[in-house]
């Protein structure tokens, strides 16, 4: 059966890799990866909640290209819109939320205009997601085996016996022993960490082209976290799987991602290659996040935290959403929203004060 799995599972997906077709004014300023067409391209995306004139935007002008085989980090505080962006990609927005502008293209196809049956064919096989809360994502009345086998048989087209073997193999890969017994158990019989690993096994079971990992290691201990991140990296290397890694853990982002997008109050405020972003952050919010990271050289000093909180969607003004917490903000920041500005190849910032002007403003703020 192992030979059958190798032909129908990951190696089958790898054989398809060479045949894949990777085929708003504001969105044009955000950096794309050279001339390569992105596997997934979010461009100038707006997601709103409410009805009629009462619609308020949760996401505002989000642009994020992800190339084939790229690992992209998406960081920001809770309430910034990271999970909403992830759900928009899969067409799983909560009731009352809808896309009000922009586009989400996968291999050149507009996702949010696809018929529901076409979108269902993509979910799980081409596009997959590790959800943040496994207890509400797993079906409480179906066994773990039924939930794994359903997707494997649907998308890989193999028989139930082979699907069960593949399911047991995936549970082993995410660090779960006694896989045969777990396949017959229900979600409520598992611990939080075990349920999270089951969700990861489900998401990876069909070797998707794009994996969206929304805080995938939150409920796991440190050793299992490393194991799961290594497993995701293995899929990235062997299957050329693209990964959107959503996390609060800047250490994980710095170690695992090639590019980072920083989200604040529904907007991407800075995007750059990982080493560039951590070496030379330009947006005040990005600088605040990095300054908040504990390190040995800060021993004996109070740990920095950004003052204030993320504004709710009803509290956002016409200007920069970070103006109320920014030490460098002036009247222009409070009255007018800054457009994204490309500083150089691969580095884009949404801030009125960048480059030399930014340094002058920082000096004045500290004078």
C-alpha positions as CSV (number, residue, x, y, z in Angstrom):
1,X,0.0,0.0,0.0
2,X,2.9,2.3,0.6
3,X,3.8,2.2,-3.1
4,X,0.2,3.1,-4.0
5,X,0.4,6.1,-1.6
6,X,3.7,7.3,-3.1
7,X,2.0,7.3,-6.5
8,X,-1.2,9.0,-5.5
9,X,0.0,11.3,-2.8
10,X,3.0,13.6,-2.5
11,X,5.0,12.3,-5.6
12,X,1.9,12.6,-7.7
13,X,1.6,16.3,-6.6
14,X,5.3,16.8,-7.4
15,X,4.9,15.3,-10.8
16,X,2.2,17.9,-11.4
17,X,4.4,20.8,-10.2
18,X,6.1,21.3,-13.5
19,X,2.7,21.5,-15.3
20,X,1.2,24.2,-13.0
21,X,0.1,27.4,-14.7
22,X,1.1,30.2,-12.4
23,X,-0.8,32.1,-14.4
24,X,-6.3,49.1,-8.5
25,X,-3.7,51.8,-8.8
26,X,-2.7,51.5,-5.1
27,X,-1.9,47.8,-5.5
28,X,0.7,48.6,-8.2
29,X,3.2,50.0,-5.7
30,X,3.4,46.8,-3.7
31,X,6.5,44.8,-4.5
32,X,6.1,41.6,-6.6
33,X,8.9,39.0,-7.0
34,X,10.6,40.1,-10.2
35,X,8.8,39.1,-13.4
36,X,7.5,35.8,-11.9
37,X,3.7,35.5,-11.9
38,X,2.7,34.9,-8.3
39,X,1.0,31.6,-7.4
40,X,-1.5,33.7,-5.3
41,X,-1.9,37.4,-5.8
42,X,-4.1,39.5,-3.4
43,X,-4.4,43.0,-4.9
44,X,-6.0,46.0,-3.3
45,X,-8.4,43.8,-1.3
46,X,-11.3,45.3,0.7
47,X,-13.5,43.2,3.0
48,X,-16.4,44.9,4.7
49,X,-19.0,44.1,7.3
50,X,-22.5,45.6,7.5
51,X,-25.2,46.6,5.0
52,X,-25.8,49.5,2.7
53,X,-24.2,52.8,3.9
54,X,-23.3,51.1,7.2
55,X,-20.5,49.0,5.6
56,X,-17.2,49.3,7.4
57,X,-14.0,47.9,6.0
58,X,-12.2,45.3,8.0
59,X,-9.5,45.0,5.4
60,X,-8.4,48.1,3.4
61,X,-6.4,47.9,0.2
62,X,-4.5,44.7,1.1
63,X,-1.9,43.7,-1.5
64,X,0.1,40.5,-1.0
65,X,1.8,38.4,-3.8
66,X,3.0,34.9,-2.9
67,X,5.3,33.1,-5.4
68,X,5.4,29.3,-5.9
69,X,7.6,27.8,-3.2
70,X,7.8,31.0,-1.2
71,X,7.2,31.2,2.6
72,X,5.7,34.5,3.6
73,X,5.1,35.7,7.1
74,X,2.1,37.8,8.1
75,X,2.5,39.5,11.5
76,X,0.6,42.0,13.6
77,X,-1.3,42.3,16.9
78,X,-4.6,40.6,17.5
79,X,-7.4,42.4,15.7
80,X,-5.3,43.6,12.8
81,X,-7.1,41.5,10.2
82,X,-4.7,38.6,9.7
83,X,-7.2,35.8,10.1
84,X,-9.8,37.7,8.0
85,X,-7.3,37.9,5.1
86,X,-6.7,34.2,5.4
87,X,-10.4,33.3,5.4
88,X,-11.0,35.6,2.4
89,X,-8.5,33.6,0.3
90,X,-10.4,30.4,0.9
91,X,-13.9,32.0,0.5
92,X,-14.7,31.3,4.1
93,X,-15.6,34.8,5.4
94,X,-17.9,34.8,8.4
95,X,-21.6,35.7,8.0
96,X,-22.0,39.4,7.4
97,X,-18.6,39.9,5.9
98,X,-18.0,40.2,2.1
99,X,-15.4,41.3,-0.4
100,X,-16.2,44.9,-1.4
101,X,-13.2,45.6,-3.7
102,X,-10.0,44.3,-5.2
103,X,-9.1,40.7,-6.2
104,X,-7.7,37.4,-5.1
105,X,-6.1,35.5,-8.0
106,X,-4.8,31.9,-7.8
107,X,-2.8,30.8,-10.8
108,X,-4.4,33.7,-12.7
109,X,-8.0,32.7,-11.7
110,X,-10.2,35.1,-9.7
111,X,-11.2,33.1,-6.6
112,X,-14.1,35.1,-5.2
113,X,-16.0,34.9,-8.5
114,X,-15.6,31.1,-8.8
115,X,-18.8,29.0,-8.5
116,X,-19.1,27.3,-5.1
117,X,-18.5,23.8,-6.4
118,X,-15.3,24.9,-8.2
119,X,-14.0,26.6,-5.0
120,X,-14.8,23.4,-3.0
121,X,-12.5,21.4,-5.4
122,X,-9.7,23.8,-4.7
123,X,-10.0,23.8,-0.9
124,X,-8.0,21.0,0.7
125,X,-6.3,19.9,-2.5
126,X,-4.8,23.1,-4.0
127,X,-5.4,25.6,-1.1
128,X,-5.4,24.4,2.5
129,X,-5.5,26.0,5.9
130,X,-4.5,25.2,9.5
131,X,-7.1,27.0,11.5
132,X,-6.4,28.7,14.8
133,X,-9.0,27.0,16.9
134,X,-9.1,23.2,16.3
135,X,-12.0,22.6,18.6
136,X,-14.4,24.7,16.5
137,X,-12.8,23.5,13.2
138,X,-13.1,19.8,13.8
139,X,-16.6,18.1,13.5
140,X,-17.5,16.9,17.0
141,X,-19.7,14.1,15.7
142,X,-17.2,12.5,13.3
143,X,-14.2,10.5,14.3
144,X,-10.7,11.7,13.5
145,X,-10.4,9.0,10.9
146,X,-13.6,9.9,9.1
147,X,-12.5,13.6,8.9
148,X,-9.1,12.7,7.4
149,X,-10.3,10.0,5.1
150,X,-13.2,12.1,3.7
151,X,-10.8,14.7,2.3
152,X,-8.1,12.2,1.2
153,X,-10.6,10.1,-0.8
154,X,-12.3,13.2,-2.3
155,X,-9.1,14.9,-3.5
156,X,-6.6,12.1,-4.1
157,X,-9.2,9.6,-5.6
158,X,-7.9,6.6,-3.7
159,X,-9.8,3.8,-1.9
160,X,-10.8,3.9,1.7
161,X,-8.2,1.3,2.9
162,X,-5.4,3.2,1.2
163,X,-6.8,6.5,2.6
164,X,-6.8,5.1,6.1
165,X,-3.1,4.1,5.8
166,X,-2.3,7.6,4.5
167,X,-4.3,9.2,7.4
168,X,-2.4,7.1,9.9
169,X,0.9,8.1,8.3
170,X,0.0,11.8,8.5
171,X,-0.9,11.5,12.2
172,X,2.5,9.9,12.8
173,X,4.3,12.7,10.9
174,X,2.8,15.4,13.2
175,X,4.0,13.5,16.2
176,X,0.9,11.5,17.3
177,X,1.5,8.0,18.4
178,X,-1.1,5.1,18.4
179,X,-2.5,6.5,15.1
180,X,-4.7,3.4,14.7
181,X,-6.6,4.2,17.9
182,X,-6.7,7.9,17.2
183,X,-8.5,7.3,13.9
184,X,-11.4,5.8,15.9
185,X,-11.6,8.6,18.5
186,X,-13.6,11.9,18.5
187,X,-12.2,15.4,18.9
188,X,-13.5,15.8,22.5
189,X,-11.4,12.8,23.5
190,X,-8.1,14.5,22.5
191,X,-6.2,17.3,24.3
192,X,-5.9,20.7,22.8
193,X,-2.4,20.1,21.4
194,X,-3.5,16.7,19.9
195,X,-6.4,18.4,18.2
196,X,-4.1,21.0,16.8
197,X,-1.8,18.3,15.3
198,X,-4.8,16.6,13.8
199,X,-5.8,19.9,12.1
200,X,-2.2,20.1,10.7
201,X,-2.4,16.5,9.5
202,X,-5.6,17.2,7.6
203,X,-4.3,20.4,6.1
204,X,-1.1,18.7,4.8
205,X,-2.7,15.3,3.8
206,X,-3.2,16.3,0.1
207,X,0.1,18.2,-0.3
208,X,-1.5,21.6,-1.2
209,X,0.1,24.2,-3.5
210,X,-0.6,26.8,-0.9
211,X,-0.8,26.2,2.9
212,X,-2.2,29.0,5.0
213,X,-1.0,28.4,8.6
214,X,-2.9,30.6,11.1
215,X,-1.0,30.4,14.4
216,X,-0.3,26.7,13.7
217,X,1.7,26.0,16.9
218,X,-0.2,28.1,19.5
219,X,-1.4,25.1,21.6
220,X,1.8,23.1,21.3
221,X,4.9,22.7,23.5
222,X,8.2,23.9,22.3
223,X,9.5,20.5,21.1
224,X,6.4,19.8,19.1
225,X,6.4,23.3,17.7
226,X,9.8,22.7,16.2
227,X,8.7,19.4,14.8
228,X,5.6,20.9,13.1
229,X,7.6,23.8,11.7
230,X,10.2,21.4,10.3
231,X,7.4,19.3,8.7
232,X,6.0,22.4,7.0
233,X,9.5,23.3,5.8
234,X,9.9,19.8,4.5
235,X,6.7,20.1,2.4
236,X,8.0,23.4,1.2
237,X,11.3,21.9,0.0
238,X,10.1,18.6,-1.5
239,X,6.7,19.7,-3.0
240,X,7.5,23.4,-3.6
241,X,4.5,24.2,-1.4
242,X,4.0,27.9,-0.8
243,X,3.2,28.9,2.8
244,X,1.5,31.9,4.3
245,X,2.6,31.7,8.0
246,X,0.4,33.9,10.3
247,X,2.0,34.3,13.7
248,X,2.6,36.6,16.6
249,X,6.0,35.0,17.1
250,X,8.5,37.2,15.4
251,X,11.3,34.7,16.2
252,X,9.5,32.0,14.2
253,X,8.9,34.4,11.4
254,X,12.5,35.5,11.3
255,X,13.8,31.9,11.2
256,X,11.2,30.4,8.7
257,X,10.1,33.1,6.3
258,X,11.8,34.6,3.2
259,X,9.4,37.6,3.1
260,X,7.4,39.4,5.8
261,X,4.2,41.5,5.6
262,X,3.3,43.6,8.6
263,X,-0.4,44.2,9.1
264,X,-2.0,46.9,11.2
265,X,-5.7,47.8,11.4
266,X,-6.6,46.1,8.2
267,X,-3.7,47.3,6.1
268,X,-0.3,46.0,5.1
269,X,1.9,48.8,6.4
270,X,5.3,47.3,5.5
271,X,6.6,44.4,3.4
272,X,10.2,43.3,2.7
273,X,12.5,40.4,2.6
274,X,12.9,39.0,6.1
275,X,16.6,40.0,6.7
276,X,15.9,43.5,5.4
277,X,12.8,44.0,7.5
278,X,14.5,43.0,10.8
279,X,17.8,44.8,9.9
280,X,16.2,48.0,8.8
281,X,12.5,48.4,9.7
282,X,11.0,51.6,8.3
283,X,7.4,51.8,9.6
284,X,7.1,52.9,13.3
285,X,4.8,50.0,14.0
286,X,7.3,47.5,12.6
287,X,10.0,49.1,14.7
288,X,7.7,48.9,17.8
289,X,7.1,45.2,17.2
290,X,10.8,44.4,16.9
291,X,11.7,46.5,19.9
292,X,9.1,44.5,21.9
293,X,11.1,41.2,21.4
294,X,12.8,40.0,24.6
295,X,16.6,39.5,24.2
296,X,19.5,38.9,26.6
297,X,21.0,42.4,26.0
298,X,17.8,43.9,27.4
299,X,18.2,42.2,30.8
300,X,17.5,44.5,33.7
301,X,15.5,47.0,31.6
302,X,11.7,47.2,31.3
303,X,10.4,45.4,28.2
304,X,9.1,47.8,25.6
305,X,5.5,47.7,24.6
306,X,3.7,49.9,22.0
307,X,1.4,52.3,23.9
308,X,-2.3,52.1,23.2
309,X,-4.3,49.5,21.3
310,X,-5.3,48.6,17.8
311,X,-8.4,50.7,16.8
312,X,-11.6,49.0,16.1
313,X,-13.2,49.3,12.6
314,X,-15.5,52.1,13.9
315,X,-12.6,54.0,15.4
316,X,-10.4,54.3,12.4
317,X,-10.0,57.8,11.1
318,X,-9.3,59.2,7.7
319,X,-5.6,59.4,8.2
320,X,-3.0,56.8,9.1
321,X,-4.5,54.2,11.4
322,X,-1.3,54.1,13.5
323,X,-1.2,57.9,14.1
324,X,-2.8,57.7,17.5
325,X,0.1,55.4,18.8
326,X,3.0,56.8,16.7
327,X,5.6,59.0,18.3
328,X,6.4,60.6,15.0
329,X,2.8,61.5,13.8
330,X,2.0,65.0,12.7
331,X,-1.2,66.7,11.4
332,X,-0.8,65.2,7.9
333,X,-0.7,61.7,9.4
334,X,-4.0,62.2,11.3
335,X,-5.8,63.8,8.3
336,X,-4.6,61.8,5.3
337,X,-4.0,58.1,4.7
338,X,-0.5,57.4,3.3
339,X,-0.2,55.4,0.1
340,X,2.2,52.5,-0.1
341,X,5.7,53.7,-1.3
342,X,8.4,51.4,-2.7
343,X,11.7,52.3,-1.1
344,X,13.7,49.9,-3.2
345,X,13.6,46.4,-4.7
346,X,11.5,44.3,-2.4
347,X,10.8,46.9,0.3
348,X,7.5,48.8,0.5
349,X,6.1,51.0,3.3
350,X,2.8,52.7,4.0
351,X,4.0,55.8,5.9
352,X,4.3,59.5,5.2
353,X,7.7,59.6,6.8
354,X,10.2,57.3,5.1
355,X,13.9,57.6,4.2
356,X,15.7,60.8,5.2
357,X,12.5,62.6,6.2
358,X,11.8,59.7,8.6
359,X,15.1,60.1,10.3
360,X,14.6,63.9,10.7
361,X,11.2,63.2,12.3
362,X,12.6,60.7,14.7
363,X,15.3,63.1,15.8
364,X,12.7,65.8,16.5
365,X,10.5,63.4,18.4
366,X,13.4,62.5,20.7
367,X,14.8,66.0,21.1
